[in-house]
Every structure is written in structure tokens, then in C-alpha cells.
Amino acid sequence: SQQGEEDPQALSIQEGENATMNCSYKTSINNLQWYRQNSGRGLVHLILIRSNEREKHSGRLRVTLDTSKKSSSLLITASRAADTASYFCASEGSGNTPLVFGKGTRLSVIA
Amino acid sequence: KAGVTQTPRYLIKTRGQQVTLSCSPISGHRSVSWYQQTPGQGLQFLFEYFSETQRNKGNFPGRFSGRQFSNSRSEMNVSTLELGDSALYLCASSIAGTGGETQYFGPGTRLLVL
């Protein structure tokens, strides 16, 4: 399988805490994207980081990319109950190759 | 702009039947991709269409097929349904499906095969 892996599979934290999710992928990439999915609904794009970038911020989100380790992390700071969702990384190789999604991390933020 | 729409939202079929799912992309988007999501296998890529042509295909049997119309709307068909085809089927659209584009997902069609 070409799928990546997210770690941890599930994460439960208190509101206001930070949440960190990790993703590993298998082949060289052009970019890596993170998506959020609320309870069996469609995915929503959060952030994209290109292979020549090491860190990117968007609001309360911080993404890092380490191409030498084929890994990425997503940090959500000051989490809120509304952040409760599943988070997926998706890697994109060269050319018009499809996104390869990881299996996701289920985040629960308890108010 | 209206988002990606998928119909129907829920579907119950029996083994051996066939099913057709529909996806209307965001206006102006010409690339439509389909994914199957199950608890065991996660999100698996089915195929991608661009300008009525299949551009990429995932590792699924020939029972899974699709097409795209001139208005970019897409359909996928699953023939001879099996229990294991029960899943959430998601479609996503993007402007051209080229590298680095955001994919916009529809709410999905939940298929249950009995």
C-alpha cells in the first residue's frame, strides 16, 4: 500500500491545550496537504506545504515537513471543542499523480 | 459559489445489484476525483477525470467505473455489488487537478450493501 500513516490514531485533549499529529509517507513528494473531516462528512482542506518548505503557519495551525524523514506534523494550538474531527495528511508526488491519504488521527477536544 | 454536491446522500442496495452515484463539481472546476472511504482501508483513490477523460485510476476492480460529462459533472458506477463495497464515496473537484491544487470535497454518498 502507498498509504501513509498518522500517529497517533486517536488523541483526546482538554480545550485550550495543543494537539500534535504526525504523518509519515512513503515516496518522494511535491507537496503534502492536511485535511479535516467531521464525523463521516466531506473533507475540508486546511493547509498545503511544498517539498521545499520546512514550516508553514495558518491561524492556529502550524505544519512542519521533514523530507529526509518523510514525515510531517500538524500542530493545533489553543484547541477548541469545534476542532473535534479526524485529521488526514495527503501526499502528492510528481506529475498528475493522485493524492495518497493517511489513515487519519481522530482528535477529541473536551470542553 | 455552490460547493461540490453529491447525490444521493444515502443508498441501500443488495448484493449483485448495481449503483450509480453522481457528483457535481464547483463551477469552473474541470477535474473530479472519486475516493472510497472505509474504516479498515481509509481513503482509497478510485479515479480522476479531467475534461471527460480518465486521467488516473486507482487499484480497484473493473466493477468500478466512471465517466465525466461535458459540463464536468461526473458519475461513478459499481456493478455486481459486494458486501465489501459498503463505504462512504467521496468526490472532490479542483480547477485543473494539477500539482498543489486544493481539492474540494462533497459531503459523500453513504452506500450500504446488504
Interface residues (C-beta under 8 A of the other chain):
Chain A: Q3 N30 N31 Q33 Y35 G40 R41 G42 L43 V44 H45 L48 R50 F88 E92 S94 G95 N96 T97 P98 L99 V100 F101 G102 K103 G104
Chain B: V4 S33 Y35 G42 L43 F45 E48 R55 N56 G58 L88 L90 A92 G97 T98 G99 G100 T102 Q103 Y104 F105 G106 P107 G108 R110
